[in-house]
Amino acid sequence: MAIKCPSCGGKMAFNIPTQGLKCGYCDTEMQIEDYSLSNDAEANKSTYMVTIYTCPNCGAELSAPDDQTVAYCSYCGGESNLTMKQEEAIRPKRIVPFKISKEKAVMTYEEALSRCLYVPKELKEGKHLDSFRGIYIPYLSYEVDIPYNAFKLQATKDYTSGKWDYHEEYDITAEIGGTIKGISFDASSAFDDSIAREISPFNTIEVEDFREAYIAGFYADKLTTPPETYGDTVEKMAIDAVYRGIGGRAGGVEVIAPQEYSEQKSQTGVGGYRHSVDLFPVWFLTWKNKKRVAYSVMNGQTGKLSMDIPVDIKAFFKVSGIATAVLFVILSLIPMFILPKTISWLAAVFLMISSLAFSGEISKIYYRENHIFDLGNVNVRKRKQKKEKAKYTKLKNALIKIMVVIIILMIVMFYILIKMLDNSGNLINPVIYAIALLIQIILFIKMTGKVAKIEKKTAFIPMLLGIIVLGTGLLIGIMNPVYDYWYYGMAILCLLGMLANMVSMINYLNYLTTRPVPDFFRREGADHGK
């Protein structure tokens, strides 16, 4: 159903600056309310006809109210033409129209990009920036009724006035009742929950009753998430809102709620919810590099931006090399003397710190790839999650046993060191290397379980190199050689270990700030509510 211009018969599209319709050929403008086909009879229907575009590469599906030319997929970045078919879709109840124009979206993106270091030049090119696409994301909006009730609560308040700390306790008689609104979650498996959180919230005060004219010239993603997916979360948020509201109205006190969740539900009367499907506006930009994609997503109402920005490793080392040379010149002009042993153990400490940072990065990748916090992804099976959790528990128990053995061995090693070495200061070098080695081994064991469940599995290599380097340093510390070149050599090895961690961190950072090409061929829940 194309929205035709009454003057020339051309296609009309929603014009963001005027919040009305505008013809792309003769510039005729029209208010949404004046569009004759968007009458009461159309609005009362539960479904409406759309053109469904399906990507042959990843299976992502977008819809539009008319036939449009689609040259690429916004989710996988594939440039092959998308297949089209006419289909009835669930009619959303409400819509938040786009408030941010494409020109402003590009300008905001370029401004944010200018503050990022070492950005690949492809992300700044005009052709890439022109690929911003307006997509309406389906959201499940919930309402929770709170029955009218009166009950007694206890509350506390802690504050400082002058030099005194105060703790006050209160007895509160609360009267509650009404409806909690404005709880919304994205209802598309294709739209990652982490992105949805970063660009939220949408201001539902500006919501309008849905009419096809609002999406003319734009696309809409497909509803794929059943409403019960967020049911428990919605009820918990409603309960928290009740207690938080009581505390706020009572003067900013901290309400003491019952410990058991069932008692909280009984006390507040929360026991169910209503839901509706709404459309919220999002500007979507995709950059594809080999088998990875990076998304830059903007809230089409507020302009809040979420960006996946990889690092250009050549630019990073170029700038780092210049900075290192300048720092070396400055330090060479300052008179100072550091003992070779001190340089050696300081290098070990920095190697350990870089390994801790690397381990944290691997954890983030593990959480993202396994959709640990993506509640709306219905492709992640509950049974599979339980099975993976059971495997992880077994692995965790085995790792704990291994770590206990390692700790016992390290304690024995410390005891031997204390017996072997005198108190002349020779103890600090091997002790620090031993501590760093213990932490490195623990990180290696902890990381191995997560690396097995992510696509890129080379993370263990720099961690293993770190174990070898620190183990060698510990042996040298125990031998306590008299020649300084041993300690300088160990410092150089530690720095090489740090370099291996740094290169791996940049590669994994690029891996973390990009995503695997998605696969939506087995999307489920799309027929829910029909």
C-alpha positions as CSV (number, residue, x, y, z in Angstrom):
1,M,0.0,0.0,0.0
2,A,1.9,3.0,-1.3
3,I,0.9,6.4,0.1
4,K,0.3,8.3,-3.2
5,C,0.6,12.1,-3.6
6,P,-2.8,13.7,-4.4
7,S,-1.1,16.1,-6.8
8,C,1.2,14.0,-8.9
9,G,0.6,10.4,-7.8
10,G,4.1,9.9,-6.6
11,K,5.1,8.2,-3.4
12,M,4.9,10.2,-0.2
13,A,7.1,9.7,2.8
14,F,7.0,10.8,6.4
15,N,8.9,14.1,6.7
16,I,10.7,14.3,10.1
17,P,11.0,18.2,10.4
18,T,7.3,18.8,9.7
19,Q,6.0,15.5,11.2
20,G,3.8,15.1,8.2
21,L,3.9,13.5,4.7
22,K,5.9,14.9,1.8
23,C,6.0,13.9,-1.9
24,G,9.4,13.0,-3.1
25,Y,8.6,14.4,-6.6
26,C,6.5,17.6,-6.3
27,D,7.2,18.4,-2.7
28,T,3.5,18.5,-1.8
29,E,3.0,18.2,1.9
30,M,0.1,16.8,3.9
31,Q,-0.7,16.3,7.6
32,I,-1.0,12.7,8.9
33,E,-4.5,13.4,10.0
34,D,-5.5,14.4,6.4
35,Y,-4.4,11.2,4.8
36,S,-7.7,9.7,3.7
37,L,-6.7,6.0,3.9
38,S,-5.7,6.3,7.6
39,N,-9.3,6.5,8.8
40,D,-11.0,5.0,11.7
41,A,-11.9,1.8,9.8
42,E,-8.2,1.2,9.0
43,A,-7.1,2.0,12.5
44,N,-9.4,-0.5,14.2
45,K,-8.0,-3.4,12.3
46,S,-5.7,-5.8,14.2
47,T,-3.4,-6.4,11.2
48,Y,-2.3,-4.4,8.1
49,M,-0.6,-5.3,4.8
50,V,3.1,-4.8,4.5
51,T,6.0,-5.8,2.2
52,I,8.3,-8.2,4.0
53,Y,12.0,-8.0,3.0
54,T,14.1,-11.1,3.9
55,C,17.9,-11.2,3.7
56,P,19.1,-14.3,1.9
57,N,22.4,-14.1,3.8
58,C,21.3,-13.9,7.5
59,G,17.5,-14.3,7.4
60,A,16.8,-10.9,9.0
61,E,13.3,-9.5,8.1
62,L,12.2,-5.9,7.7
63,S,8.8,-4.7,6.7
64,A,7.6,-1.5,4.9
65,P,4.1,-0.2,4.0
66,D,5.0,-0.1,0.3
67,D,7.5,-1.6,-2.2
68,Q,10.9,0.0,-1.8
69,T,14.3,-0.8,-3.2
70,V,16.5,-2.5,-0.6
71,A,20.1,-2.9,-1.7
72,Y,21.7,-4.1,1.5
73,C,20.8,-5.7,4.9
74,S,21.1,-3.5,8.0
75,Y,21.9,-6.4,10.2
76,C,24.6,-8.4,8.4
77,G,25.7,-5.7,5.9
78,G,25.1,-8.0,3.0
79,E,24.7,-6.1,-0.3
80,S,22.6,-8.7,-2.2
81,N,19.0,-7.7,-3.0
82,L,16.5,-8.8,-0.4
83,T,13.6,-11.0,-1.4
84,M,10.1,-9.5,-1.0
85,K,6.6,-10.7,-0.4
86,Q,3.3,-9.3,0.8
87,E,2.1,-10.3,4.2
88,E,-0.2,-9.4,7.0
89,A,1.6,-8.1,10.1
90,I,0.4,-7.4,13.6
91,R,-0.8,-3.9,13.8
92,P,1.1,-2.0,16.6
93,K,-1.0,0.0,19.0
94,R,1.2,3.1,19.2
95,I,4.2,4.6,17.6
96,V,6.9,7.2,18.6
97,P,7.6,9.0,15.3
98,F,11.2,9.9,14.3
99,K,12.3,13.3,15.7
100,I,15.9,13.2,14.6
101,S,16.5,13.7,10.8
102,K,19.1,11.6,8.9
103,E,21.3,14.7,8.4
104,K,21.3,15.3,12.2
105,A,22.0,11.7,12.9
106,V,25.1,11.8,10.5
107,M,26.3,15.0,12.1
108,T,26.0,13.6,15.7
109,Y,27.8,10.4,14.6
110,E,30.7,12.3,13.0
111,E,31.0,14.5,16.1
112,A,31.1,11.4,18.4
113,L,33.6,9.7,16.0
114,S,36.0,12.7,16.2
115,R,36.5,12.0,19.9
116,C,37.6,8.4,19.3
117,L,41.2,7.6,18.7
118,Y,42.6,5.2,16.1
119,V,39.3,4.8,14.1
120,P,39.5,2.9,10.8
121,K,39.3,5.4,8.0
122,E,36.4,3.4,6.3
123,L,34.1,4.5,9.1
124,K,34.6,8.1,8.2
125,E,33.9,7.8,4.5
126,G,30.9,9.6,3.0
127,K,29.6,6.4,1.3
128,H,29.5,4.7,4.7
129,L,27.8,7.6,6.4
130,D,25.1,7.7,3.7
131,S,24.0,4.2,4.7
132,F,22.1,5.3,7.9
133,R,18.7,3.6,7.7
134,G,15.6,4.5,9.7
135,I,14.1,1.4,11.3
136,Y,11.2,1.1,13.7
137,I,11.9,-1.5,16.4
138,P,8.9,-3.3,17.9
139,Y,8.8,-2.9,21.7
140,L,6.6,-4.7,24.2
141,S,5.0,-2.0,26.5
142,Y,3.7,-3.3,29.8
143,E,1.1,-2.0,32.3
144,V,0.8,-3.4,35.8
145,D,-2.3,-2.8,38.0
146,I,-1.7,-2.2,41.7
147,P,-5.0,-2.8,43.7
148,Y,-6.0,-0.2,46.2
149,N,-4.7,-1.3,49.6
150,A,-3.4,0.0,52.9
151,F,-0.6,-1.6,55.0
152,K,2.1,-0.8,57.4
153,L,5.8,-0.7,56.7
154,Q,9.1,0.1,58.4
155,A,11.7,2.4,57.0
156,T,15.1,4.0,57.8
157,K,17.0,7.1,56.8
158,D,20.7,7.7,57.2
159,Y,22.3,11.1,56.7
160,T,25.0,13.4,57.9
161,S,24.5,16.9,59.3
162,G,27.5,18.9,60.4
163,K,29.9,16.5,62.2
164,W,27.2,14.0,63.2
165,D,25.9,10.9,61.4
166,Y,22.2,10.2,62.0
167,H,20.2,7.0,61.7
168,E,16.4,7.3,61.9
169,E,13.7,4.6,61.9
170,Y,10.1,5.1,60.9
171,D,6.7,3.3,61.0
172,I,4.8,4.1,57.8
173,T,1.2,3.5,56.9
174,A,1.0,3.4,53.2
175,E,-2.0,3.6,50.8
176,I,-1.3,2.4,47.3
177,G,-3.3,1.8,44.1
178,G,-3.3,2.6,40.4
179,T,-1.4,1.5,37.3
180,I,2.3,1.5,36.6
181,K,3.0,2.3,33.0
182,G,6.1,3.0,30.8
183,I,7.9,-0.4,31.2
184,S,9.1,-1.3,27.7
185,F,11.5,-3.9,26.2
186,D,12.6,-4.5,22.7
187,A,10.7,-7.4,21.1
188,S,13.0,-8.2,18.2
189,S,15.5,-11.1,18.4
190,A,17.6,-9.2,15.8
191,F,18.0,-6.1,18.0
192,D,20.5,-6.9,20.8
193,D,19.3,-6.0,24.3
194,S,22.7,-4.4,25.2
195,I,22.1,-1.9,22.3
196,A,18.5,-1.3,23.4
197,R,19.7,-0.5,27.0
198,E,22.4,1.9,25.7
199,I,20.0,4.1,23.6
200,S,17.1,4.0,26.1
201,P,14.9,5.5,27.2
202,F,12.2,6.6,24.7
203,N,9.9,9.3,25.9
204,T,6.4,7.7,25.6
205,I,4.7,11.1,26.3
206,E,5.3,11.8,22.6
207,V,3.6,8.5,21.6
208,E,0.9,8.6,18.9
209,D,-1.8,6.1,17.8
210,F,-0.3,4.0,15.1
211,R,-1.0,4.9,11.5
212,E,0.7,3.5,8.4
213,A,1.6,7.0,7.3
214,Y,4.1,7.3,10.1
215,I,6.3,4.5,8.6
216,A,6.1,5.7,5.0
217,G,9.6,5.8,3.7
218,F,11.0,3.8,6.7
219,Y,11.2,0.2,7.7
220,A,10.0,-1.8,10.7
221,D,11.6,-4.9,12.3
222,K,9.5,-8.0,12.9
223,L,8.0,-8.9,16.3
224,T,9.8,-12.1,17.4
225,T,9.8,-12.0,21.2
226,P,6.9,-13.4,23.2
227,P,5.5,-11.1,26.0
228,E,6.1,-13.7,28.7
229,T,9.9,-13.4,28.1
230,Y,10.0,-10.2,30.2
231,G,7.1,-11.1,32.5
232,D,9.0,-11.8,35.7
233,T,11.2,-8.8,35.1
234,V,8.2,-6.5,34.6
235,E,6.5,-7.7,37.9
236,K,9.8,-7.2,39.8
237,M,10.2,-3.7,38.4
238,A,6.6,-2.8,39.3
239,I,7.2,-4.0,42.9
240,D,10.4,-2.0,43.2
241,A,8.6,1.0,41.9
242,V,5.9,0.7,44.5
243,Y,8.4,0.6,47.4
244,R,10.5,3.3,45.9
245,G,7.5,5.5,45.4
246,I,6.4,5.0,49.0
247,G,9.9,5.9,50.3
248,G,9.9,9.0,48.1
249,R,6.6,10.3,49.2
250,A,7.5,9.6,52.9
251,G,10.5,12.0,52.6
252,G,13.2,10.0,50.9
253,V,13.3,7.2,53.4
254,E,14.5,3.6,52.6
255,V,11.6,1.3,52.9
256,I,12.3,-2.1,54.5
257,A,10.5,-4.6,52.1
258,P,9.8,-8.2,53.0
259,Q,12.8,-10.5,52.2
260,E,10.8,-13.1,50.3
261,Y,9.7,-12.2,46.8
262,S,6.3,-14.0,47.3
263,E,5.6,-11.8,50.3
264,Q,6.4,-8.6,48.3
265,K,3.9,-9.7,45.6
266,S,1.3,-10.5,48.2
267,Q,1.8,-7.2,50.0
268,T,1.7,-5.0,46.9
269,G,-0.9,-7.0,45.1
270,V,1.2,-7.4,41.9
271,G,0.0,-10.4,40.1
272,G,0.0,-10.0,36.3
273,Y,0.4,-7.4,33.5
274,R,-1.1,-6.2,30.2
275,H,1.0,-5.7,27.2
276,S,0.8,-3.9,23.8
277,V,3.2,-3.7,20.8
278,D,4.6,-0.2,20.1
279,L,7.1,1.0,17.5
280,F,10.1,3.1,18.5
281,P,12.4,4.9,16.0
282,V,16.1,3.9,15.6
283,W,18.7,5.0,13.1
284,F,20.9,2.1,12.1
285,L,24.4,2.1,10.5
286,T,26.2,-1.1,9.7
287,W,29.9,-1.6,8.8
288,K,31.0,-5.1,7.6
289,N,34.6,-6.2,7.7
290,K,35.1,-9.8,6.6
291,K,33.0,-12.0,8.9
292,R,32.3,-9.3,11.5
293,V,29.9,-6.4,11.6
294,A,29.9,-3.2,13.7
295,Y,26.8,-1.3,14.5
296,S,26.2,2.4,15.2
297,V,22.7,2.8,16.5
298,M,20.9,6.0,17.4
299,N,17.7,6.7,19.3
300,G,15.6,8.3,16.6
301,Q,13.7,10.4,19.2
302,T,16.4,11.6,21.6
303,G,19.6,11.2,19.6
304,K,21.3,9.0,22.1
305,L,24.0,7.0,20.4
306,S,25.6,3.5,20.8
307,M,28.6,2.8,18.6
308,D,30.8,-0.2,17.9
309,I,34.2,1.4,17.2
310,P,37.1,-0.9,16.4
311,V,40.8,0.2,16.6
312,D,43.2,0.6,13.6
313,I,46.2,-1.3,15.0
314,K,48.6,0.4,12.6
315,A,47.5,3.9,13.7
316,F,47.7,2.7,17.4
317,F,51.4,1.6,17.2
318,K,52.4,4.6,15.1
319,V,51.1,7.0,17.8
320,S,52.4,4.8,20.6
321,G,55.8,4.7,19.0
322,I,56.0,8.4,18.8
323,A,54.8,8.8,22.4
324,T,57.4,6.3,23.6
325,A,60.2,8.0,21.8
326,V,59.2,11.4,23.4
327,L,58.9,9.9,26.8
328,F,62.3,8.2,26.5
329,V,64.0,11.5,25.6
330,I,62.3,13.2,28.6
331,L,63.3,10.5,31.1
332,S,66.9,10.4,29.8
333,L,67.3,14.0,30.8
334,I,66.2,13.3,34.4
335,P,69.1,12.0,36.6
336,M,67.9,8.8,38.3
337,F,69.2,5.3,39.1
338,I,67.0,2.2,39.5
339,L,68.4,-1.2,40.5
340,P,68.2,-3.9,37.9
341,K,66.3,-6.1,40.3
342,T,63.7,-3.4,40.8
343,I,63.3,-3.0,37.1
344,S,62.8,-6.7,36.8
345,W,60.0,-7.1,39.4
346,L,58.3,-3.9,38.2
347,A,58.1,-5.4,34.7
348,A,56.6,-8.5,36.3
349,V,53.9,-6.4,38.0
350,F,53.0,-4.6,34.8
351,L,52.8,-7.9,32.9
352,M,50.4,-9.2,35.6
353,I,48.2,-6.0,35.3
354,S,48.0,-6.4,31.5
355,S,47.0,-10.0,32.0
356,L,44.2,-9.0,34.3
357,A,42.9,-6.4,31.8
358,F,43.1,-9.0,29.0
359,S,41.1,-11.5,31.1
360,G,38.4,-9.0,31.7
361,E,38.1,-8.4,28.0
362,I,37.7,-12.1,27.3
363,S,34.9,-12.2,29.9
364,K,33.0,-9.4,28.1
365,I,33.3,-11.3,24.8
366,Y,32.0,-14.5,26.4
367,Y,29.0,-12.7,27.8
368,R,28.1,-11.1,24.5
369,E,28.6,-14.2,22.3
370,N,26.6,-16.4,24.6
371,H,23.8,-13.8,25.0
372,I,24.1,-14.0,28.8
373,F,22.3,-10.6,29.3
374,D,20.2,-10.7,26.1
375,L,16.8,-11.8,27.6
376,G,14.9,-10.9,24.5
377,N,16.8,-13.4,22.2
378,V,14.3,-16.2,21.9
379,N,16.8,-18.3,19.9
380,V,18.8,-18.9,23.1
381,R,17.0,-22.0,24.5
382,K,16.3,-22.4,28.2
383,R,17.2,-26.0,28.0
384,K,20.5,-25.2,26.3
385,Q,21.2,-22.6,29.0
386,K,20.6,-25.1,31.8
387,K,22.8,-27.6,30.0
388,E,25.6,-25.1,29.5
389,K,25.3,-24.0,33.1
390,A,25.6,-27.6,34.3
391,K,28.8,-28.0,32.1
392,Y,30.2,-24.8,33.4
393,T,29.5,-25.9,37.1
394,K,31.4,-29.1,36.5
395,L,34.3,-27.2,34.9
396,K,34.3,-24.7,37.7
397,N,34.5,-27.4,40.4
398,A,37.4,-29.0,38.5
399,L,39.2,-25.7,38.2
400,I,38.7,-25.0,41.9
401,K,40.3,-28.3,42.8
402,I,43.2,-27.5,40.5
403,M,43.6,-24.0,41.9
404,V,43.7,-25.4,45.5
405,V,46.5,-27.8,44.5
406,I,48.4,-24.8,42.9
407,I,48.0,-22.7,46.0
408,I,49.3,-25.5,48.2
409,L,52.3,-25.9,45.9
410,M,52.9,-22.1,45.9
411,I,52.8,-22.1,49.7
412,V,55.4,-24.8,49.8
413,M,57.5,-22.8,47.3
414,F,57.3,-19.7,49.5
415,Y,58.4,-21.7,52.4
416,I,61.4,-23.1,50.5
417,L,62.2,-19.6,49.3
418,I,62.2,-18.2,52.8
419,K,64.6,-21.0,53.9
420,M,66.9,-20.6,50.9
421,L,67.2,-16.8,50.9
422,D,68.6,-14.5,53.6
423,N,67.0,-11.2,54.8
424,S,69.3,-8.9,52.8
425,G,66.6,-7.9,50.4
426,N,67.0,-10.7,47.9
427,L,63.6,-12.1,48.8
428,I,61.4,-9.4,47.1
429,N,62.2,-10.4,43.5
430,P,61.3,-14.1,43.6
431,V,58.3,-13.4,45.9
432,I,56.8,-10.9,43.5
433,Y,57.4,-13.2,40.6
434,A,55.8,-16.1,42.5
435,I,52.7,-14.0,43.3
436,A,52.5,-12.8,39.7
437,L,52.9,-16.4,38.4
438,L,50.1,-17.7,40.7
439,I,47.7,-14.9,39.5
440,Q,48.7,-15.7,35.9
441,I,48.0,-19.4,36.3
442,I,44.6,-18.7,37.9
443,L,43.7,-16.3,35.1
444,F,44.8,-18.8,32.5
445,I,42.6,-21.6,34.0
446,K,39.7,-19.2,34.4
447,M,40.0,-17.9,30.9
448,T,40.3,-21.4,29.3
449,G,36.7,-22.3,30.1
450,K,35.4,-19.1,28.5
451,V,37.6,-19.2,25.5
452,A,36.2,-22.6,24.7
453,K,32.8,-21.0,24.2
454,I,33.7,-18.1,22.0
455,E,34.5,-18.0,18.3
456,K,38.1,-16.7,18.5
457,K,40.1,-19.2,20.6
458,T,43.6,-17.8,20.5
459,A,43.5,-15.9,23.9
460,F,45.3,-18.7,25.7
461,I,48.5,-18.1,23.7
462,P,49.6,-14.7,25.3
463,M,48.5,-16.0,28.8
464,L,50.6,-19.1,28.4
465,L,53.6,-17.0,27.3
466,G,53.1,-15.0,30.5
467,I,53.2,-18.2,32.6
468,I,56.5,-19.2,30.9
469,V,58.0,-15.7,31.3
470,L,57.0,-15.4,35.0
471,G,58.1,-19.0,35.7
472,T,61.5,-18.2,34.2
473,G,61.8,-15.0,36.2
474,L,61.0,-17.0,39.4
475,L,63.8,-19.5,38.7
476,I,66.2,-16.6,38.1
477,G,65.1,-14.9,41.3
478,I,65.7,-18.1,43.3
479,M,69.2,-18.5,41.7
480,N,69.9,-14.9,42.5
481,P,72.7,-14.4,39.9
482,V,75.2,-11.6,40.5
483,Y,75.2,-10.3,36.9
484,D,72.8,-7.5,36.1
485,Y,72.1,-8.7,32.5
486,W,69.9,-11.5,33.9
487,Y,67.5,-9.0,35.4
488,Y,67.6,-6.7,32.4
489,G,66.8,-9.8,30.3
490,M,63.9,-10.7,32.5
491,A,62.5,-7.2,32.3
492,I,62.8,-7.4,28.5
493,L,60.9,-10.7,28.5
494,C,58.2,-9.3,30.7
495,L,57.8,-6.3,28.3
496,L,57.6,-8.7,25.4
497,G,54.9,-10.6,27.3
498,M,53.1,-7.2,27.8
499,L,53.4,-6.5,24.1
500,A,51.8,-9.9,23.3
501,N,49.0,-9.1,25.7
502,M,48.6,-5.6,24.1
503,V,48.4,-6.9,20.5
504,S,45.9,-9.6,21.6
505,M,43.9,-7.0,23.5
506,I,43.6,-4.8,20.5
507,N,42.6,-7.7,18.3
508,Y,40.1,-8.9,20.8
509,L,38.9,-5.3,21.4
510,N,38.2,-5.1,17.7
511,Y,36.5,-8.5,18.1
512,L,34.5,-7.2,21.1
513,T,33.5,-4.0,19.4
514,T,32.3,-5.9,16.3
515,R,29.8,-8.8,16.2
516,P,29.6,-12.1,14.2
517,V,27.4,-11.9,11.1
518,P,24.0,-12.7,12.5
519,D,21.9,-15.7,11.6
520,F,18.1,-15.3,12.0
521,F,16.9,-18.2,9.8
522,R,15.5,-19.9,12.9
523,R,13.7,-16.9,14.4
524,E,10.8,-17.9,16.6
525,G,7.8,-16.1,18.2
526,A,7.0,-14.1,15.1
527,D,3.4,-15.3,15.0
528,H,2.7,-14.6,18.6
529,G,-0.4,-12.5,19.1
530,K,-1.9,-13.1,15.7
